[in-house]
Amino acid sequence: MNRAGDIWFDDQAGPLVRPYAVTGGRTRSDTIGLDLITLVVALRTAADVYDMEPEYLQILRICQHPMSVAEVAAMVDLPLPVVKVLLSDLIEGNLLIFRTAAPVSDRPNKHVLQAVLDGIRKL
C-alpha cells in the first residue's frame, strides 16, 4: 500500500511505454533493409503532418538534413530495431527517402591491389 504523498513514479525509471508498444508490436521491418549507415532525409516537415504519433514527428524533425539510421536512433533515444520500424513506416508513407551505401564486393579488385603494391614499391 502507498501512503498519502508517496511518489510511485520516478523520472529516472525511464519511459512508461515499452518500445514494442510504439511500433504496434512489430519488431522487424525487413521490407527495406535499413542498416546503421543508411542515410535518411525527410521529404516533409513535422508541421506538414500533424496527425502522427509523437515518435514519427520527432524523427521527421530530426531528419530535415541527411542522417544515418544510427544517428537517428541515438537522437530519439529508442532501440535500433524500433527506430528501423518507424523509419520504414515513414519511407513507405513517402515522408522519408533513403540511400544505402554502395555494396562492398567480396573480393578486392586485383587492379587496385596491384596499383597499391606498385605505389609502395616506388617509395
Z-matrix of the N, CA and C atoms (Angstrom, degrees):
N
C 1 1.444
C 2 1.515 1 110.41
N 3 1.300 2 114.85 1 144.91
C 4 1.456 3 120.47 2 176.33
C 5 1.521 4 109.55 3 -95.82
N 6 1.314 5 113.59 4 136.45
C 7 1.462 6 117.93 5 173.57
C 8 1.514 7 108.23 6 -80.67
N 9 1.292 8 116.97 7 158.86
C 10 1.463 9 121.09 8 177.69
C 11 1.525 10 108.38 9 -60.38
N 12 1.312 11 115.98 10 131.88
C 13 1.456 12 120.39 11 178.71
C 14 1.514 13 114.04 12 91.91
N 15 1.350 14 118.29 13 -9.48
C 16 1.462 15 119.94 14 176.51
C 17 1.522 16 109.81 15 -67.17
N 18 1.290 17 115.39 16 140.30
C 19 1.459 18 119.71 17 177.60
C 20 1.518 19 107.81 18 -95.45
N 21 1.322 20 116.61 19 121.32
C 22 1.467 21 120.87 20 -179.14
C 23 1.511 22 111.90 21 -98.61
N 24 1.330 23 116.69 22 -7.72
C 25 1.458 24 120.84 23 -179.26
C 26 1.516 25 109.02 24 -121.42
N 27 1.302 26 116.41 25 137.43
C 28 1.456 27 122.47 26 -178.42
C 29 1.522 28 108.46 27 -125.51
N 30 1.320 29 118.44 28 133.60
C 31 1.467 30 121.57 29 179.86
C 32 1.529 31 111.79 30 -59.80
N 33 1.312 32 117.18 31 -29.13
C 34 1.458 33 120.31 32 -178.61
C 35 1.526 34 112.27 33 -79.69
N 36 1.309 35 117.42 34 -6.35
C 37 1.462 36 120.37 35 -178.99
C 38 1.523 37 111.59 36 -72.14
N 39 1.329 38 117.06 37 -18.67
C 40 1.457 39 120.34 38 178.95
C 41 1.512 40 111.63 39 94.43
N 42 1.321 41 116.14 40 -173.26
C 43 1.464 42 119.05 41 -176.42
C 44 1.522 43 111.89 42 -68.63
N 45 1.313 44 115.28 43 147.30
C 46 1.457 45 120.00 44 179.20
C 47 1.525 46 111.93 45 -83.78
N 48 1.321 47 117.33 46 -19.17
C 49 1.452 48 121.49 47 179.73
C 50 1.519 49 108.84 48 -95.46
N 51 1.298 50 116.98 49 125.28
C 52 1.453 51 121.51 50 178.98
C 53 1.523 52 110.60 51 -69.38
N 54 1.338 53 118.16 52 148.48
C 55 1.468 54 120.49 53 -178.00
C 56 1.522 55 114.36 54 -56.42
N 57 1.340 56 118.06 55 -35.32
C 58 1.460 57 118.71 56 -178.97
C 59 1.525 58 111.43 57 -68.17
N 60 1.318 59 117.67 58 -22.44
C 61 1.456 60 120.26 59 176.55
C 62 1.527 61 111.05 60 -71.28
N 63 1.317 62 116.63 61 -31.26
C 64 1.462 63 121.35 62 178.56
C 65 1.527 64 110.41 63 -65.21
N 66 1.321 65 117.07 64 -34.98
C 67 1.467 66 121.11 65 -177.41
C 68 1.521 67 112.78 66 -96.98
N 69 1.298 68 117.57 67 8.24
C 70 1.463 69 120.20 68 -179.26
C 71 1.516 70 112.47 69 69.75
N 72 1.321 71 116.98 70 29.57
C 73 1.458 72 121.19 71 178.63
C 74 1.518 73 114.31 72 88.54
N 75 1.321 74 117.73 73 -8.35
C 76 1.475 75 119.94 74 179.96
C 77 1.520 76 109.38 75 -77.27
N 78 1.309 77 116.00 76 137.71
C 79 1.462 78 119.81 77 179.95
C 80 1.515 79 112.62 78 -113.82
N 81 1.316 80 117.57 79 -13.93
C 82 1.466 81 121.16 80 -178.33
C 83 1.518 82 110.52 81 -138.83
N 84 1.316 83 113.33 82 151.76
C 85 1.457 84 119.94 83 173.63
C 86 1.519 85 106.79 84 -138.20
N 87 1.314 86 115.87 85 88.04
C 88 1.458 87 121.49 86 -174.91
C 89 1.526 88 113.39 87 -88.01
N 90 1.310 89 117.51 88 -0.79
C 91 1.458 90 119.50 89 -174.76
C 92 1.522 91 112.59 90 -70.39
N 93 1.318 92 118.01 91 -27.81
C 94 1.461 93 120.70 92 -174.83
C 95 1.521 94 112.05 93 -107.37
N 96 1.301 95 118.33 94 -35.77
C 97 1.457 96 121.73 95 179.06
C 98 1.515 97 113.70 96 77.91
N 99 1.318 98 117.17 97 49.29
C 100 1.459 99 121.35 98 178.02
C 101 1.522 100 109.70 99 -74.34
N 102 1.326 101 116.29 100 139.14
C 103 1.458 102 120.04 101 172.83
C 104 1.525 103 108.77 102 -121.23
N 105 1.311 104 117.36 103 -177.58
C 106 1.458 105 121.10 104 -173.56
C 107 1.523 106 113.87 105 -62.37
N 108 1.331 107 117.52 106 -32.85
C 109 1.465 108 119.93 107 -175.64
C 110 1.526 109 113.65 108 -99.62
N 111 1.319 110 117.39 109 5.23
C 112 1.459 111 120.35 110 175.25
C 113 1.524 112 108.87 111 -64.00
N 114 1.332 113 116.58 112 132.61
C 115 1.460 114 121.02 113 178.95
C 116 1.524 115 109.93 114 -92.53
N 117 1.323 116 115.44 115 137.72
C 118 1.462 117 121.21 116 176.85
C 119 1.525 118 108.71 117 -126.97
N 120 1.324 119 115.77 118 147.13
C 121 1.466 120 121.02 119 176.87
C 122 1.523 121 108.32 120 -145.73
N 123 1.326 122 115.61 121 141.28
C 124 1.461 123 121.45 122 -177.46
C 125 1.523 124 110.86 123 -77.03
N 126 1.313 125 115.56 124 141.84
C 127 1.460 126 121.40 125 174.36
C 128 1.525 127 111.02 126 -92.36
N 129 1.322 128 116.89 127 -20.55
C 130 1.459 129 122.19 128 179.99
C 131 1.512 130 109.21 129 -134.20
N 132 1.307 131 116.98 130 163.59
C 133 1.463 132 120.86 131 178.09
C 134 1.523 133 109.64 132 -92.18
N 135 1.314 134 115.04 133 165.03
C 136 1.467 135 120.00 134 178.47
C 137 1.522 136 110.34 135 -65.39
N 138 1.329 137 117.82 136 -27.39
C 139 1.461 138 120.91 137 178.95
C 140 1.529 139 111.49 138 -69.01
N 141 1.338 140 117.22 139 -26.46
C 142 1.461 141 121.33 140 179.71
C 143 1.526 142 112.17 141 -71.28
N 144 1.317 143 116.61 142 -30.76
C 145 1.463 144 121.78 143 -178.61
C 146 1.525 145 108.02 144 -123.61
N 147 1.286 146 116.47 145 102.93
C 148 1.462 147 121.55 146 -173.89
C 149 1.525 148 112.93 147 -102.13
N 150 1.320 149 118.14 148 -7.95
C 151 1.467 150 120.62 149 -174.28
C 152 1.524 151 112.33 150 -101.48
N 153 1.325 152 116.55 151 32.39
C 154 1.468 153 120.72 152 -178.41
C 155 1.521 154 110.04 153 -111.38
N 156 1.325 155 114.06 154 165.21
C 157 1.467 156 120.51 155 175.88
C 158 1.531 157 109.08 156 -63.81
N 159 1.338 158 117.75 157 152.10
C 160 1.464 159 120.23 158 -176.65
C 161 1.529 160 114.19 159 -60.96
N 162 1.326 161 117.59 160 -31.29
C 163 1.469 162 119.68 161 179.59
C 164 1.526 163 111.00 162 -66.06
N 165 1.326 164 116.70 163 -39.55
C 166 1.465 165 120.65 164 177.23
C 167 1.531 166 110.59 165 -64.89
N 168 1.323 167 116.50 166 -43.23
C 169 1.454 168 120.61 167 -179.91
C 170 1.521 169 111.28 168 -64.50
N 171 1.314 170 116.52 169 -38.59
C 172 1.459 171 120.49 170 178.26
C 173 1.531 172 110.46 171 -63.32
N 174 1.312 173 117.11 172 -41.86
C 175 1.465 174 120.70 173 178.33
C 176 1.526 175 110.26 174 -64.52
N 177 1.323 176 118.03 175 -41.63
C 178 1.459 177 120.18 176 178.05
C 179 1.526 178 111.41 177 -62.73
N 180 1.322 179 117.79 178 -38.24
C 181 1.469 180 120.67 179 177.27
C 182 1.525 181 111.02 180 -64.29
N 183 1.315 182 116.06 181 -41.75
C 184 1.466 183 120.98 182 -177.52
C 185 1.523 184 111.42 183 -69.34
N 186 1.318 185 117.24 184 -36.29
C 187 1.472 186 122.11 185 -170.93
C 188 1.527 187 113.76 186 -91.41
N 189 1.310 188 118.41 187 28.58
C 190 1.455 189 119.97 188 176.39
C 191 1.528 190 110.96 189 -70.61
N 192 1.310 191 116.72 190 -19.31
C 193 1.464 192 123.99 191 172.92
C 194 1.522 193 106.80 192 -124.07
N 195 1.331 194 118.44 193 151.60
C 196 1.472 195 119.65 194 -178.02
C 197 1.527 196 112.56 195 -55.48
N 198 1.322 197 115.24 196 132.74
C 199 1.467 198 122.27 197 178.26
C 200 1.514 199 109.04 198 -140.71
N 201 1.311 200 115.72 199 151.61
C 202 1.459 201 119.51 200 176.27
C 203 1.522 202 109.65 201 -78.86
N 204 1.308 203 115.48 202 159.48
C 205 1.464 204 121.30 203 178.32
C 206 1.526 205 110.11 204 -59.21
N 207 1.324 206 117.28 205 -39.39
C 208 1.466 207 121.03 206 179.57
C 209 1.527 208 111.17 207 -63.01
N 210 1.337 209 117.55 208 -40.58
C 211 1.465 210 120.82 209 178.48
C 212 1.525 211 111.20 210 -65.13
N 213 1.304 212 116.60 211 -41.39
C 214 1.465 213 120.50 212 179.13
C 215 1.526 214 109.69 213 -62.39
N 216 1.320 215 117.13 214 -45.23
C 217 1.472 216 120.92 215 -179.82
C 218 1.525 217 110.92 216 -60.51
N 219 1.326 218 116.67 217 -39.67
C 220 1.462 219 119.93 218 179.85
C 221 1.531 220 111.11 219 -67.89
N 222 1.316 221 116.55 220 -37.90
C 223 1.461 222 119.82 221 -176.23
C 224 1.528 223 113.52 222 -76.30
N 225 1.321 224 117.91 223 -31.48
C 226 1.473 225 119.33 224 179.18
C 227 1.521 226 112.04 225 -89.15
N 228 1.332 227 116.36 226 -7.59
C 229 1.467 228 121.95 227 176.74
C 230 1.523 229 112.09 228 57.53
N 231 1.339 230 114.86 229 46.27
C 232 1.461 231 121.92 230 174.16
C 233 1.521 232 108.41 231 -126.75
N 234 1.325 233 118.48 232 156.34
C 235 1.464 234 120.33 233 177.80
C 236 1.529 235 111.49 234 -60.97
N 237 1.316 236 115.97 235 148.08
C 238 1.458 237 121.97 236 -177.08
C 239 1.530 238 113.45 237 -54.75
N 240 1.335 239 120.53 238 -45.42
C 241 1.472 240 119.14 239 179.09
C 242 1.532 241 112.79 240 -59.78
N 243 1.308 242 117.35 241 -36.51
C 244 1.459 243 121.24 242 178.47
C 245 1.524 244 110.06 243 -66.06
N 246 1.333 245 116.55 244 -44.69
C 247 1.462 246 121.06 245 179.59
C 248 1.524 247 110.55 246 -62.88
N 249 1.328 248 117.74 247 -38.70
C 250 1.467 249 120.28 248 177.90
C 251 1.532 250 111.64 249 -62.14
N 252 1.322 251 116.99 250 -39.16
C 253 1.460 252 120.62 251 178.11
C 254 1.533 253 109.99 252 -65.69
N 255 1.331 254 116.54 253 -45.43
C 256 1.460 255 120.22 254 -179.87
C 257 1.529 256 111.30 255 -64.05
N 258 1.340 257 116.68 256 -43.00
C 259 1.465 258 120.18 257 177.74
C 260 1.525 259 110.90 258 -62.55
N 261 1.314 260 117.07 259 -41.27
C 262 1.467 261 120.75 260 178.94
C 263 1.523 262 111.07 261 -61.86
N 264 1.333 263 116.58 262 -39.70
C 265 1.460 264 120.27 263 177.28
C 266 1.525 265 110.95 264 -62.08
N 267 1.331 266 116.02 265 -43.23
C 268 1.462 267 120.06 266 -179.67
C 269 1.528 268 111.48 267 -67.92
N 270 1.323 269 117.02 268 -36.36
C 271 1.470 270 120.74 269 177.65
C 272 1.525 271 109.99 270 -66.29
N 273 1.326 272 116.42 271 -45.01
C 274 1.465 273 120.29 272 179.25
C 275 1.526 274 112.03 273 -65.93
N 276 1.332 275 116.98 274 -25.79
C 277 1.460 276 121.44 275 176.80
C 278 1.522 277 112.91 276 -87.42
N 279 1.326 278 117.49 277 8.35
C 280 1.470 279 123.90 278 -179.47
C 281 1.525 280 112.96 279 58.34
N 282 1.331 281 116.44 280 35.30
C 283 1.455 282 121.17 281 175.75
C 284 1.520 283 111.47 282 -104.13
N 285 1.317 284 116.84 283 -17.95
C 286 1.464 285 123.53 284 177.37
C 287 1.518 286 108.95 285 -132.41
N 288 1.335 287 115.21 286 152.47
C 289 1.459 288 120.10 287 167.79
C 290 1.516 289 107.31 288 -121.37
N 291 1.327 290 116.69 289 161.04
C 292 1.457 291 119.81 290 -177.39
C 293 1.516 292 110.24 291 -140.42
N 294 1.323 293 115.17 292 156.86
C 295 1.463 294 123.30 293 175.02
C 296 1.516 295 108.08 294 -137.70
N 297 1.314 296 114.99 295 128.17
C 298 1.460 297 119.74 296 177.41
C 299 1.523 298 109.70 297 -94.69
N 300 1.290 299 115.80 298 159.17
C 301 1.461 300 120.81 299 177.72
C 302 1.523 301 109.17 300 -69.77
N 303 1.317 302 115.41 301 154.02
C 304 1.463 303 119.81 302 177.70
C 305 1.525 304 109.06 303 -62.21
N 306 1.313 305 117.27 304 137.46
C 307 1.468 306 118.96 305 -179.20
C 308 1.522 307 111.19 306 -64.99
N 309 1.298 308 114.92 307 141.16
C 310 1.453 309 121.16 308 177.80
C 311 1.523 310 107.69 309 -90.84
N 312 1.314 311 115.87 310 129.04
C 313 1.462 312 118.26 311 -179.56
C 314 1.523 313 109.72 312 -70.86
N 315 1.305 314 115.60 313 155.80
C 316 1.456 315 120.77 314 -178.03
C 317 1.527 316 112.05 315 -69.05
N 318 1.320 317 115.01 316 -35.41
C 319 1.458 318 119.20 317 -177.95
C 320 1.516 319 109.31 318 -114.19
N 321 1.334 320 117.50 319 138.34
C 322 1.453 321 119.39 320 178.79
C 323 1.535 322 110.96 321 -67.58
N 324 1.305 323 115.90 322 151.76
C 325 1.454 324 122.14 323 179.05
C 326 1.531 325 109.31 324 -69.30
N 327 1.318 326 116.40 325 124.81
C 328 1.464 327 121.73 326 -176.06
C 329 1.532 328 111.14 327 -62.51
N 330 1.312 329 117.95 328 -37.52
C 331 1.461 330 121.24 329 -178.86
C 332 1.532 331 111.67 330 -67.54
N 333 1.317 332 116.43 331 -38.08
C 334 1.460 333 120.10 332 178.18
C 335 1.522 334 109.91 333 -66.58
N 336 1.315 335 117.00 334 -44.29
C 337 1.465 336 120.32 335 178.76
C 338 1.531 337 111.50 336 -61.84
N 339 1.327 338 116.54 337 -40.07
C 340 1.462 339 120.18 338 178.67
C 341 1.530 340 110.50 339 -65.11
N 342 1.335 341 117.89 340 -40.39
C 343 1.462 342 121.55 341 178.51
C 344 1.523 343 111.14 342 -64.72
N 345 1.325 344 117.64 343 -38.96
C 346 1.461 345 121.12 344 176.95
C 347 1.523 346 110.34 345 -65.02
N 348 1.316 347 116.60 346 -44.74
C 349 1.456 348 121.20 347 178.94
C 350 1.528 349 110.90 348 -61.42
N 351 1.331 350 116.98 349 -43.55
C 352 1.464 351 120.36 350 178.65
C 353 1.526 352 110.89 351 -63.10
N 354 1.333 353 116.53 352 -39.78
C 355 1.448 354 119.92 353 178.33
C 356 1.523 355 112.66 354 -65.59
N 357 1.317 356 117.60 355 -37.92
C 358 1.464 357 121.03 356 177.05
C 359 1.520 358 110.76 357 -66.19
N 360 1.314 359 116.96 358 -39.77
C 361 1.471 360 120.55 359 -179.73
C 362 1.515 361 111.46 360 -65.30
N 363 1.324 362 118.09 361 -30.53
C 364 1.468 363 121.50 362 179.74
C 365 1.514 364 112.12 363 -72.88
N 366 1.324 365 116.93 364 -19.09
C 367 1.474 366 120.07 365 -179.62
C 368 1.461 367 109.32 366 -70.14
